[in-house]
Amino acid sequence: MLKKLIFIAIGAGLLACSSVTTITVHSDNQSVLEQDVRMNSVDSMISPYKVELESEMLEVIAIAEQDFIRGRPSGALNNWAADAVLTSQTRGVELDIPAFSLLNFGGLRNTINKGDVKLEDIFKVMPFDNEVVWAEMPVEVLDDIAKYLTNSGGEPIGGAILKNGKLIVDGVDENTERVWIMTSDYLLNGGDHMDFFQKRLSEKHTNLLLRDLMIEEVKQQETLIWNDENRILL
């Protein structure tokens, strides 16, 4: 809905702007006046969509009983975001190999405050149009990720814990050869210097924005699930 409204508003603006080229300007004063009239016309066309967008962004989609704040090495927002990815992506899915989620601390841009959680709150947390992707990795890469998490001071992870310099992933044992990592396309492509993703064996694209996943998970939970455990034990 938001994208459709934005496209309509932009289209209206472009049509109005394209008509400007057909008008002959005879003087500086006339040009300024005509420009003001045209701008007012464009504003009046976009205004109804703006009101509808603002109304949609203020929709209450859940409740937070505590403040969800990001932190290093861990934080409640870190855990919630990573768990949202892992839970939503594995719900009703039978996995052939163990899986965990990995996001980046810098990608979480705002706190979710105690009280009503509005649609705009999730846009503030995740303003980027990053896609959720799955990376199939050799189990040996867990050592590289452990070193990365130690050096960075901590990143959001779900289904795993860093302890004594070792990344322990749920379901991984001595017979495990491969793992799935659920992450963003930004990180998969080496963002934040996560170069270990270059060792991936395969990848799966979901065509789902990380922000949209979070919005759906917020609605699914209704009351945001609180978890402030320290998953990065440095």
VEXDOVEX-355783 format. One record per residue (C-alpha): residue number from 0; x negated, y negated, z. Coordinates in nm, 3 decimals. Layout:
N
(NUM (X Y Z)) ...
! end
This chain:
234
(0 (0.000 0.000 0.000)) (1 (-0.274 -0.247 0.096)) (2 (-0.469 -0.184 -0.224)) (3 (-0.156 -0.222 -0.439)) (4 (-0.069 -0.552 -0.279)) (5 (-0.423 -0.681 -0.314)) (6 (-0.430 -0.586 -0.683)) (7 (-0.098 -0.760 -0.742)) (8 (-0.219 -1.075 -0.565)) (9 (-0.547 -1.079 -0.756)) (10 (-0.363 -1.016 -1.083)) (11 (-0.136 -1.311 -1.016)) (12 (-0.436 -1.529 -0.952)) (13 (-0.613 -1.415 -1.268)) (14 (-0.307 -1.481 -1.484)) (15 (-0.274 -1.828 -1.341)) (16 (-0.643 -1.900 -1.392)) (17 (-0.638 -1.772 -1.750)) (18 (-0.366 -2.023 -1.840)) (19 (-0.593 -2.311 -1.739)) (20 (-0.798 -2.272 -2.056)) (21 (-0.499 -2.366 -2.276)) (22 (-0.454 -2.710 -2.119)) (23 (-0.633 -3.010 -2.269)) (24 (-0.775 -3.252 -2.012)) (25 (-0.767 -3.618 -2.119)) (26 (-0.921 -3.784 -1.815)) (27 (-1.100 -3.710 -1.491)) (28 (-0.802 -3.815 -1.281)) (29 (-0.564 -3.599 -1.478)) (30 (-0.800 -3.301 -1.446)) (31 (-0.809 -3.325 -1.069)) (32 (-0.434 -3.365 -1.039)) (33 (-0.361 -3.078 -1.274)) (34 (-0.609 -2.858 -1.090)) (35 (-0.435 -2.931 -0.760)) (36 (-0.098 -2.843 -0.914)) (37 (-0.233 -2.518 -1.055)) (38 (-0.399 -2.420 -0.726)) (39 (-0.076 -2.489 -0.539)) (40 (0.106 -2.272 -0.791)) (41 (-0.139 -1.985 -0.740)) (42 (-0.115 -2.022 -0.361)) (43 (0.264 -2.005 -0.377)) (44 (0.244 -1.687 -0.585)) (45 (-0.002 -1.515 -0.349)) (46 (0.160 -1.633 -0.024)) (47 (0.435 -1.365 -0.006)) (48 (0.178 -1.088 -0.051)) (49 (-0.048 -1.246 0.210)) (50 (0.237 -1.249 0.462)) (51 (0.315 -0.884 0.389)) (52 (-0.052 -0.785 0.419)) (53 (-0.086 -0.966 0.751)) (54 (0.228 -0.795 0.880)) (55 (0.098 -0.452 0.779)) (56 (-0.242 -0.514 0.938)) (57 (-0.074 -0.598 1.270)) (58 (0.116 -0.268 1.280)) (59 (0.057 -0.080 1.608)) (60 (-0.054 0.274 1.518)) (61 (-0.169 0.410 1.856)) (62 (-0.260 0.331 2.216)) (63 (-0.604 0.319 2.379)) (64 (-0.604 0.377 2.753)) (65 (-0.963 0.256 2.785)) (66 (-1.207 0.044 2.585)) (67 (-1.388 0.243 2.316)) (68 (-1.734 0.088 2.290)) (69 (-2.026 0.204 2.080)) (70 (-2.357 0.256 2.257)) (71 (-2.699 0.410 2.245)) (72 (-2.789 0.679 2.302)) (73 (-2.415 0.758 2.322)) (74 (-2.084 0.581 2.362)) (75 (-1.712 0.650 2.368)) (76 (-1.665 0.497 2.023)) (77 (-1.956 0.701 1.885)) (78 (-1.798 1.021 2.011)) (79 (-1.448 0.932 1.898)) (80 (-1.558 0.845 1.544)) (81 (-1.773 1.156 1.502)) (82 (-1.503 1.380 1.651)) (83 (-1.239 1.220 1.426)) (84 (-1.440 1.321 1.120)) (85 (-1.512 1.674 1.240)) (86 (-1.162 1.742 1.370)) (87 (-0.972 1.605 1.071)) (88 (-1.199 1.775 0.818)) (89 (-1.185 2.117 0.984)) (90 (-0.819 2.119 1.089)) (91 (-0.665 2.429 0.933)) (92 (-0.990 2.508 0.747)) (93 (-1.172 2.839 0.777)) (94 (-1.545 2.762 0.765)) (95 (-1.798 3.007 0.629)) (96 (-2.088 2.845 0.818)) (97 (-2.120 2.621 1.128)) (98 (-2.045 2.251 1.087)) (99 (-2.100 1.925 1.270)) (100 (-2.055 1.556 1.195)) (101 (-2.316 1.283 1.179)) (102 (-2.249 0.912 1.136)) (103 (-2.463 0.603 1.191)) (104 (-2.452 0.369 1.488)) (105 (-2.472 0.062 1.264)) (106 (-2.168 0.169 1.065)) (107 (-1.936 0.117 1.363)) (108 (-1.888 -0.258 1.362)) (109 (-1.642 -0.333 1.640)) (110 (-1.491 -0.213 1.968)) (111 (-1.143 -0.061 2.000)) (112 (-1.004 -0.242 2.299)) (113 (-0.773 -0.101 2.564)) (114 (-0.406 -0.141 2.475)) (115 (-0.226 -0.140 2.143)) (116 (-0.439 -0.021 1.853)) (117 (-0.347 -0.205 1.535)) (118 (-0.431 -0.117 1.178)) (119 (-0.664 -0.418 1.162)) (120 (-0.864 -0.278 1.455)) (121 (-0.974 0.021 1.248)) (122 (-1.064 -0.206 0.956)) (123 (-1.285 -0.397 1.197)) (124 (-1.449 -0.079 1.322)) (125 (-1.509 0.051 0.969)) (126 (-1.501 -0.233 0.713)) (127 (-1.702 -0.038 0.453)) (128 (-1.556 0.167 0.168)) (129 (-1.766 0.474 0.243)) (130 (-1.647 0.818 0.133)) (131 (-1.641 1.125 0.357)) (132 (-1.870 1.394 0.216)) (133 (-1.990 1.740 0.315)) (134 (-2.357 1.832 0.282)) (135 (-2.466 2.194 0.286)) (136 (-2.807 2.202 0.452)) (137 (-3.069 2.466 0.535)) (138 (-3.066 2.528 0.909)) (139 (-3.433 2.422 0.929)) (140 (-3.328 2.062 0.865)) (141 (-3.188 2.045 1.220)) (142 (-3.546 1.987 1.340)) (143 (-3.574 1.685 1.109)) (144 (-3.244 1.548 1.233)) (145 (-3.350 1.598 1.595)) (146 (-3.661 1.390 1.532)) (147 (-3.456 1.124 1.358)) (148 (-3.206 1.100 1.645)) (149 (-3.488 1.075 1.896)) (150 (-3.665 0.799 1.704)) (151 (-3.349 0.600 1.631)) (152 (-3.228 0.610 1.989)) (153 (-2.908 0.794 1.904)) (154 (-2.636 0.818 1.639)) (155 (-2.274 0.940 1.658)) (156 (-2.254 1.320 1.638)) (157 (-1.968 1.565 1.681)) (158 (-1.992 1.939 1.741)) (159 (-2.355 1.909 1.847)) (160 (-2.584 1.780 2.120)) (161 (-2.947 1.672 2.127)) (162 (-3.125 1.819 2.428)) (163 (-3.496 1.857 2.503)) (164 (-3.577 1.741 2.152)) (165 (-3.364 2.012 1.992)) (166 (-3.036 1.966 1.807)) (167 (-2.793 2.231 1.928)) (168 (-2.498 2.281 1.693)) (169 (-2.186 2.476 1.789)) (170 (-2.191 2.818 1.624)) (171 (-2.557 2.812 1.517)) (172 (-2.761 3.115 1.626)) (173 (-3.074 3.298 1.518)) (174 (-2.891 3.445 1.218)) (175 (-2.767 3.112 1.084)) (176 (-2.923 3.006 0.754)) (177 (-2.705 2.713 0.650)) (178 (-2.490 2.443 0.810)) (179 (-2.236 2.188 0.690)) (180 (-2.286 1.826 0.788)) (181 (-1.985 1.597 0.752)) (182 (-2.100 1.243 0.695)) (183 (-2.061 0.941 0.464)) (184 (-2.180 0.903 0.106)) (185 (-2.393 0.610 0.224)) (186 (-2.594 0.834 0.455)) (187 (-2.596 1.125 0.211)) (188 (-2.773 0.899 -0.037)) (189 (-3.045 0.807 0.212)) (190 (-2.885 0.513 0.390)) (191 (-3.047 0.418 0.721)) (192 (-3.349 0.620 0.607)) (193 (-3.174 0.953 0.661)) (194 (-3.408 1.106 0.406)) (195 (-3.348 1.459 0.534)) (196 (-3.029 1.468 0.323)) (197 (-3.255 1.504 0.021)) (198 (-3.295 1.867 0.130)) (199 (-2.925 1.942 0.079)) (200 (-2.836 2.260 -0.104)) (201 (-2.501 2.130 -0.223)) (202 (-2.245 1.860 -0.153)) (203 (-1.868 1.827 -0.157)) (204 (-1.689 1.497 -0.215)) (205 (-1.351 1.447 -0.052)) (206 (-1.249 1.126 -0.236)) (207 (-1.137 1.008 0.108)) (208 (-1.258 0.686 0.264)) (209 (-1.400 0.719 0.612)) (210 (-1.179 0.430 0.723)) (211 (-0.864 0.601 0.588)) (212 (-0.961 0.920 0.770)) (213 (-0.995 0.725 1.094)) (214 (-0.658 0.558 1.042)) (215 (-0.488 0.893 0.988)) (216 (-0.660 1.044 1.291)) (217 (-0.557 0.747 1.508)) (218 (-0.196 0.802 1.402)) (219 (-0.230 1.175 1.462)) (220 (-0.358 1.125 1.817)) (221 (-0.110 0.849 1.912)) (222 (-0.313 0.802 2.233)) (223 (-0.682 0.790 2.146)) (224 (-0.880 1.082 2.288)) (225 (-1.139 0.954 2.536)) (226 (-1.480 1.119 2.560)) (227 (-1.786 0.936 2.688)) (228 (-2.018 1.236 2.734)) (229 (-2.383 1.174 2.654)) (230 (-2.455 1.386 2.349)) (231 (-2.801 1.239 2.291)) (232 (-3.019 1.338 2.583)) (233 (-3.353 1.167 2.525)) 
! end
